[in-house]
Amino acid sequence: MNSPRLRLLCCLAVPLLAACGTGPSEVAAAPPTYTCCEALDVDRPYQPGQTLTVQWTVESPDEPSSTSPQVELAARLTGPYGTVDDLKAASTVPGLVTFEAAPVRPVGAPGERPVSTIAIGADAEPGFYDLTTSVIGDGNTTTSGGSIVQVVPKP
């Protein structure tokens, strides 16, 4: 029996066999989730020319993920509707306008507080506006939420 050849063969084979083993598999940590909005963002009247700030709420998993979330946060304001009932009924109203925030792409850092800002046009008509928020994630899955924002005339 040729001992040096056997040792060389073992040196090559043992690491390969170890790599083929069924060791414990790692489960990927859940990414953070994002929801909108804080009550302070929507529960007050706005005037034309003001900026609506949407502060996203971040729910971090118990185990932080080692990869950045691949999500885009979007917010838009559409109106005016004459009444809240018209808005809720999604009535087709002539003259609706939409103001949009630039997309926000959070990095998932601990303590991160993503913010979307929507500039309400200086010529925005008073009324009720539908604030629609979306979280677009991996695979283009989208979750949306809505709130009602009131725009009042300038004094």
RALIN-V237977 format. One record per backbone hydrogen bond with DSSP energy under -1.0 kcal/mol. CO is the residue of the C=O (numbers start at 1). NH is the residue of the N-H. If there is no record, write none. Layout:
CO:NH / CO:NH
//
This chain:
2:6 / 3:7 / 4:8 / 5:9 / 6:10 / 7:11 / 8:12 / 9:13 / 10:14 / 13:17 / 14:18 / 15:19 / 16:20 / 33:59 / 35:57 / 38:41 / 39:43 / 46:152 / 47:50 / 50:120 / 52:118 / 54:116 / 57:35 / 59:33 / 72:136 / 73:104 / 74:134 / 75:101 / 76:132 / 77:99 / 78:130 / 79:97 / 81:128 / 83:87 / 84:88 / 85:89 / 86:91 / 87:90 / 97:79 / 99:77 / 104:73 / 109:112 / 114:56 / 116:54 / 118:52 / 120:49 / 121:124 / 127:151 / 128:81 / 129:149 / 130:78 / 131:147 / 132:76 / 133:145 / 134:74 / 135:143 / 136:72 / 137:140 / 141:137 / 143:135 / 145:133 / 147:131 / 149:129 / 150:46 / 151:127
//
